[in-house]
Amino acid sequence: MSTLTPPKPDAATTAPASLRGSAHVLLRIHRKALWAGSALVALGIGVVVALRVWMASAKELCPDGDTTPCGDAVYQPAYARTSTEVFLADGGTVLLLLAGLVGVFVAGPLIARELESGTFRLAWTQSVSPARWLATRLAVPAVLTVTGLTVLTIAYRWGLWALRGYPYSYRATWHGSGIFPGTGPAVLGYGLLAVAVGALCAVLVRRTVLSMSLTALALGATAFALSSARHLLWPAAFRQSAEAVRLGPGDWAIDMGRLTESGRKLYWEDCYAADPLRDVEACMTDRGAVDYFAEVHPASHYWPLQLVETGILLALAALAVFAAFRVLRRLHG
């Protein structure tokens, strides 16, 4: 009789299958959202390709985008080039908004709705532990978000690459607040943070609309704080001379002014605030200025700033994931 009894399956070997099964069920339930996300990715790629094609078809006589004869005193950029620059100048912000939408979706329809309606109990009674249930709802959107944002980031960088060498490009700078987050790994950090914060808000509040609102508020505050303090994430380069005020095309100016003989910094805005009608140079001279200085982030600081910001976002995401599992364990064991 014992030979007819099937052997008891090993828990270690069935765990991955259960996790894959839960992920498959999750994808089937939310397949409309998956299709919508895929459509957004395709739309983003299509917009960048369309802009590149439009700019390539413009009537430019020179490599820098001039529509007048090369070398003359008149510079007239093509409308396609300037329009492409305007559109791409906020591409990083668009990618951050997409990451925020992922967090709102995770907080609402993916987790909070099940907790609010009680449908989570059905999964928990089918040999799926609360921890594995939450892990699936974190892993699936995290993988899809990283994949989608990686594709969009590559497409976005390819679009910006078309503007290289354009001498009058003031919007499409590497440090622009609407560009910087979407050109490197920082946007992936934002995406993972969105998933983690959405899950944390969902298990804390367990109300769909309220958890979605809290997630949007938390992500917006984080993005604003990092954007405001981004120049502090890496030490700026200090330049001292009359040449310091002549910034290169890749320089991000943080502070500029004059220096006294003792090395004290005098800032231009101080003279403007004291007497807007007075000559600024005369004001600086009266205060003992003898030299110029500038604090800048050159283009070589791009990757340090990207990596530090990404590290902060990943640390916050890990903290949010840890808190979400602790809350779930405290409430449901």
Contacts in CASP RR format, 6 or more apart in sequence:
PFRMAT RR
TARGET T0000
AUTHOR 0000-0000-0000
METHOD contacts of the structure
MODEL  1
MSTLTPPKPDAATTAPASLRGSAHVLLRIHRKALWAGSALVALGIGVVVA
LRVWMASAKELCPDGDTTPCGDAVYQPAYARTSTEVFLADGGTVLLLLAG
LVGVFVAGPLIARELESGTFRLAWTQSVSPARWLATRLAVPAVLTVTGLT
VLTIAYRWGLWALRGYPYSYRATWHGSGIFPGTGPAVLGYGLLAVAVGAL
CAVLVRRTVLSMSLTALALGATAFALSSARHLLWPAAFRQSAEAVRLGPG
DWAIDMGRLTESGRKLYWEDCYAADPLRDVEACMTDRGAVDYFAEVHPAS
HYWPLQLVETGILLALAALAVFAAFRVLRRLHG
15 132 0 8 1.000
18 127 0 8 1.000
18 128 0 8 1.000
18 132 0 8 1.000
19 132 0 8 1.000
19 135 0 8 1.000
19 136 0 8 1.000
19 139 0 8 1.000
22 123 0 8 1.000
22 128 0 8 1.000
22 132 0 8 1.000
22 133 0 8 1.000
22 136 0 8 1.000
23 136 0 8 1.000
23 139 0 8 1.000
23 140 0 8 1.000
26 110 0 8 1.000
26 136 0 8 1.000
26 137 0 8 1.000
26 140 0 8 1.000
27 34 0 8 1.000
27 140 0 8 1.000
30 109 0 8 1.000
30 110 0 8 1.000
33 105 0 8 1.000
33 109 0 8 1.000
34 144 0 8 1.000
40 98 0 8 1.000
41 148 0 8 1.000
41 151 0 8 1.000
41 152 0 8 1.000
44 152 0 8 1.000
44 155 0 8 1.000
45 151 0 8 1.000
45 152 0 8 1.000
45 155 0 8 1.000
47 87 0 8 1.000
48 88 0 8 1.000
48 155 0 8 1.000
48 156 0 8 1.000
48 158 0 8 1.000
48 159 0 8 1.000
49 155 0 8 1.000
51 83 0 8 1.000
51 84 0 8 1.000
51 87 0 8 1.000
51 88 0 8 1.000
51 159 0 8 1.000
51 162 0 8 1.000
52 84 0 8 1.000
52 158 0 8 1.000
52 159 0 8 1.000
52 162 0 8 1.000
54 80 0 8 1.000
54 83 0 8 1.000
54 84 0 8 1.000
55 78 0 8 1.000
55 80 0 8 1.000
55 81 0 8 1.000
55 84 0 8 1.000
55 162 0 8 1.000
56 162 0 8 1.000
57 80 0 8 1.000
58 65 0 8 1.000
58 67 0 8 1.000
58 78 0 8 1.000
58 79 0 8 1.000
58 80 0 8 1.000
58 81 0 8 1.000
59 67 0 8 1.000
59 78 0 8 1.000
60 66 0 8 1.000
60 67 0 8 1.000
60 78 0 8 1.000
60 81 0 8 1.000
61 67 0 8 1.000
61 68 0 8 1.000
61 69 0 8 1.000
61 70 0 8 1.000
62 70 0 8 1.000
62 71 0 8 1.000
63 165 0 8 1.000
64 165 0 8 1.000
64 166 0 8 1.000
64 167 0 8 1.000
65 77 0 8 1.000
65 78 0 8 1.000
65 81 0 8 1.000
65 166 0 8 1.000
66 75 0 8 1.000
66 76 0 8 1.000
66 77 0 8 1.000
67 76 0 8 1.000
67 77 0 8 1.000
67 78 0 8 1.000
68 74 0 8 1.000
68 75 0 8 1.000
68 76 0 8 1.000
75 167 0 8 1.000
75 168 0 8 1.000
77 166 0 8 1.000
77 168 0 8 1.000
81 163 0 8 1.000
81 166 0 8 1.000
84 159 0 8 1.000
84 162 0 8 1.000
84 163 0 8 1.000
85 163 0 8 1.000
85 166 0 8 1.000
85 169 0 8 1.000
85 171 0 8 1.000
85 172 0 8 1.000
86 171 0 8 1.000
88 156 0 8 1.000
88 159 0 8 1.000
88 160 0 8 1.000
88 163 0 8 1.000
88 172 0 8 1.000
88 179 0 8 1.000
89 171 0 8 1.000
89 172 0 8 1.000
89 176 0 8 1.000
89 178 0 8 1.000
89 179 0 8 1.000
90 178 0 8 1.000
90 179 0 8 1.000
91 156 0 8 1.000
91 178 0 8 1.000
91 179 0 8 1.000
91 182 0 8 1.000
92 156 0 8 1.000
92 178 0 8 1.000
92 179 0 8 1.000
92 180 0 8 1.000
92 181 0 8 1.000
92 182 0 8 1.000
92 183 0 8 1.000
92 187 0 8 1.000
93 177 0 8 1.000
93 178 0 8 1.000
93 181 0 8 1.000
95 149 0 8 1.000
95 152 0 8 1.000
95 153 0 8 1.000
95 156 0 8 1.000
95 181 0 8 1.000
95 182 0 8 1.000
95 187 0 8 1.000
95 190 0 8 1.000
96 181 0 8 1.000
96 182 0 8 1.000
96 187 0 8 1.000
96 190 0 8 1.000
96 223 0 8 1.000
98 149 0 8 1.000
98 152 0 8 1.000
99 145 0 8 1.000
99 149 0 8 1.000
99 187 0 8 1.000
99 190 0 8 1.000
99 191 0 8 1.000
99 193 0 8 1.000
99 194 0 8 1.000
99 219 0 8 1.000
100 190 0 8 1.000
100 191 0 8 1.000
100 194 0 8 1.000
100 215 0 8 1.000
100 216 0 8 1.000
100 219 0 8 1.000
102 141 0 8 1.000
102 145 0 8 1.000
102 191 0 8 1.000
102 194 0 8 1.000
102 195 0 8 1.000
103 141 0 8 1.000
103 191 0 8 1.000
103 194 0 8 1.000
103 195 0 8 1.000
103 197 0 8 1.000
103 198 0 8 1.000
103 215 0 8 1.000
103 219 0 8 1.000
104 194 0 8 1.000
104 198 0 8 1.000
104 212 0 8 1.000
104 215 0 8 1.000
104 216 0 8 1.000
105 141 0 8 1.000
106 137 0 8 1.000
106 138 0 8 1.000
106 141 0 8 1.000
106 194 0 8 1.000
106 195 0 8 1.000
106 198 0 8 1.000
106 199 0 8 1.000
106 202 0 8 1.000
106 215 0 8 1.000
107 197 0 8 1.000
107 198 0 8 1.000
107 199 0 8 1.000
107 201 0 8 1.000
107 202 0 8 1.000
107 211 0 8 1.000
107 212 0 8 1.000
107 214 0 8 1.000
107 215 0 8 1.000
108 198 0 8 1.000
108 202 0 8 1.000
108 208 0 8 1.000
108 209 0 8 1.000
108 211 0 8 1.000
108 212 0 8 1.000
108 215 0 8 1.000
109 208 0 8 1.000
110 137 0 8 1.000
110 141 0 8 1.000
110 202 0 8 1.000
111 134 0 8 1.000
111 137 0 8 1.000
111 198 0 8 1.000
111 199 0 8 1.000
111 202 0 8 1.000
111 203 0 8 1.000
111 211 0 8 1.000
112 201 0 8 1.000
112 202 0 8 1.000
112 205 0 8 1.000
112 206 0 8 1.000
112 207 0 8 1.000
112 208 0 8 1.000
112 211 0 8 1.000
112 212 0 8 1.000
113 119 0 8 1.000
113 208 0 8 1.000
114 120 0 8 1.000
115 202 0 8 1.000
115 203 0 8 1.000
115 206 0 8 1.000
116 206 0 8 1.000
116 207 0 8 1.000
116 208 0 8 1.000
120 133 0 8 1.000
123 133 0 8 1.000
124 130 0 8 1.000
124 133 0 8 1.000
124 332 0 8 1.000
130 328 0 8 1.000
130 329 0 8 1.000
130 332 0 8 1.000
130 333 0 8 1.000
131 325 0 8 1.000
131 328 0 8 1.000
131 329 0 8 1.000
134 199 0 8 1.000
134 203 0 8 1.000
134 324 0 8 1.000
134 325 0 8 1.000
134 328 0 8 1.000
137 199 0 8 1.000
138 195 0 8 1.000
138 196 0 8 1.000
138 199 0 8 1.000
138 321 0 8 1.000
138 324 0 8 1.000
141 195 0 8 1.000
142 192 0 8 1.000
142 195 0 8 1.000
145 191 0 8 1.000
145 192 0 8 1.000
145 194 0 8 1.000
145 195 0 8 1.000
146 188 0 8 1.000
146 191 0 8 1.000
146 192 0 8 1.000
149 187 0 8 1.000
149 188 0 8 1.000
149 191 0 8 1.000
150 188 0 8 1.000
153 182 0 8 1.000
153 183 0 8 1.000
153 184 0 8 1.000
153 187 0 8 1.000
153 188 0 8 1.000
156 182 0 8 1.000
156 183 0 8 1.000
157 183 0 8 1.000
157 184 0 8 1.000
160 172 0 8 1.000
160 179 0 8 1.000
160 183 0 8 1.000
163 169 0 8 1.000
163 172 0 8 1.000
166 172 0 8 1.000
167 249 0 8 1.000
172 179 0 8 1.000
173 179 0 8 1.000
173 250 0 8 1.000
173 252 0 8 1.000
174 180 0 8 1.000
174 183 0 8 1.000
174 250 0 8 1.000
174 252 0 8 1.000
174 299 0 8 1.000
174 302 0 8 1.000
175 230 0 8 1.000
175 252 0 8 1.000
175 297 0 8 1.000
175 302 0 8 1.000
177 227 0 8 1.000
177 230 0 8 1.000
180 186 0 8 1.000
180 230 0 8 1.000
180 305 0 8 1.000
180 306 0 8 1.000
181 187 0 8 1.000
181 190 0 8 1.000
181 223 0 8 1.000
181 227 0 8 1.000
181 309 0 8 1.000
183 306 0 8 1.000
184 306 0 8 1.000
184 310 0 8 1.000
185 306 0 8 1.000
185 307 0 8 1.000
185 310 0 8 1.000
186 306 0 8 1.000
186 309 0 8 1.000
186 310 0 8 1.000
186 313 0 8 1.000
188 310 0 8 1.000
189 310 0 8 1.000
189 311 0 8 1.000
189 313 0 8 1.000
189 314 0 8 1.000
189 317 0 8 1.000
190 219 0 8 1.000
190 223 0 8 1.000
190 313 0 8 1.000
192 313 0 8 1.000
192 314 0 8 1.000
192 317 0 8 1.000
193 219 0 8 1.000
193 222 0 8 1.000
193 313 0 8 1.000
193 314 0 8 1.000
193 316 0 8 1.000
193 317 0 8 1.000
193 320 0 8 1.000
194 215 0 8 1.000
194 219 0 8 1.000
195 317 0 8 1.000
196 316 0 8 1.000
196 317 0 8 1.000
196 318 0 8 1.000
196 320 0 8 1.000
196 321 0 8 1.000
196 324 0 8 1.000
197 215 0 8 1.000
197 218 0 8 1.000
197 219 0 8 1.000
197 317 0 8 1.000
197 320 0 8 1.000
198 211 0 8 1.000
198 215 0 8 1.000
198 320 0 8 1.000
199 320 0 8 1.000
199 321 0 8 1.000
199 324 0 8 1.000
200 320 0 8 1.000
200 321 0 8 1.000
200 323 0 8 1.000
200 324 0 8 1.000
200 327 0 8 1.000
201 211 0 8 1.000
201 212 0 8 1.000
201 214 0 8 1.000
201 215 0 8 1.000
201 218 0 8 1.000
202 211 0 8 1.000
202 215 0 8 1.000
203 324 0 8 1.000
203 327 0 8 1.000
203 328 0 8 1.000
203 331 0 8 1.000
204 211 0 8 1.000
204 327 0 8 1.000
205 211 0 8 1.000
205 214 0 8 1.000
222 313 0 8 1.000
222 316 0 8 1.000
226 309 0 8 1.000
226 312 0 8 1.000
226 313 0 8 1.000
230 305 0 8 1.000
230 309 0 8 1.000
231 252 0 8 1.000
231 254 0 8 1.000
231 297 0 8 1.000
233 304 0 8 1.000
233 305 0 8 1.000
233 308 0 8 1.000
233 309 0 8 1.000
233 312 0 8 1.000
234 297 0 8 1.000
234 301 0 8 1.000
234 304 0 8 1.000
234 305 0 8 1.000
234 308 0 8 1.000
236 254 0 8 1.000
236 255 0 8 1.000
236 295 0 8 1.000
236 296 0 8 1.000
236 297 0 8 1.000
236 301 0 8 1.000
237 295 0 8 1.000
237 296 0 8 1.000
237 297 0 8 1.000
237 298 0 8 1.000
237 301 0 8 1.000
238 293 0 8 1.000
238 294 0 8 1.000
238 295 0 8 1.000
239 293 0 8 1.000
239 294 0 8 1.000
239 295 0 8 1.000
239 296 0 8 1.000
240 259 0 8 1.000
240 291 0 8 1.000
240 292 0 8 1.000
240 293 0 8 1.000
241 291 0 8 1.000
241 292 0 8 1.000
242 291 0 8 1.000
242 292 0 8 1.000
244 256 0 8 1.000
244 292 0 8 1.000
244 293 0 8 1.000
244 294 0 8 1.000
245 256 0 8 1.000
245 257 0 8 1.000
245 292 0 8 1.000
245 294 0 8 1.000
247 253 0 8 1.000
247 294 0 8 1.000
247 296 0 8 1.000
250 298 0 8 1.000
250 299 0 8 1.000
251 296 0 8 1.000
251 297 0 8 1.000
251 298 0 8 1.000
251 299 0 8 1.000
252 296 0 8 1.000
252 297 0 8 1.000
252 298 0 8 1.000
252 301 0 8 1.000
253 294 0 8 1.000
253 295 0 8 1.000
253 296 0 8 1.000
254 295 0 8 1.000
254 296 0 8 1.000
254 297 0 8 1.000
255 265 0 8 1.000
255 267 0 8 1.000
255 294 0 8 1.000
255 295 0 8 1.000
256 267 0 8 1.000
256 268 0 8 1.000
256 292 0 8 1.000
256 293 0 8 1.000
256 294 0 8 1.000
256 295 0 8 1.000
257 265 0 8 1.000
257 266 0 8 1.000
257 267 0 8 1.000
257 268 0 8 1.000
257 284 0 8 1.000
257 289 0 8 1.000
257 292 0 8 1.000
257 293 0 8 1.000
257 294 0 8 1.000
258 265 0 8 1.000
258 266 0 8 1.000
258 284 0 8 1.000
258 287 0 8 1.000
258 288 0 8 1.000
258 289 0 8 1.000
258 290 0 8 1.000
258 291 0 8 1.000
258 292 0 8 1.000
258 293 0 8 1.000
259 265 0 8 1.000
259 266 0 8 1.000
259 289 0 8 1.000
259 290 0 8 1.000
259 291 0 8 1.000
259 292 0 8 1.000
259 293 0 8 1.000
260 266 0 8 1.000
260 287 0 8 1.000
260 288 0 8 1.000
260 289 0 8 1.000
260 290 0 8 1.000
261 288 0 8 1.000
261 290 0 8 1.000
265 293 0 8 1.000
266 284 0 8 1.000
266 287 0 8 1.000
266 288 0 8 1.000
266 289 0 8 1.000
268 280 0 8 1.000
268 284 0 8 1.000
271 278 0 8 1.000
271 280 0 8 1.000
271 283 0 8 1.000
271 284 0 8 1.000
271 287 0 8 1.000
272 280 0 8 1.000
274 283 0 8 1.000
275 283 0 8 1.000
297 305 0 8 1.000
END
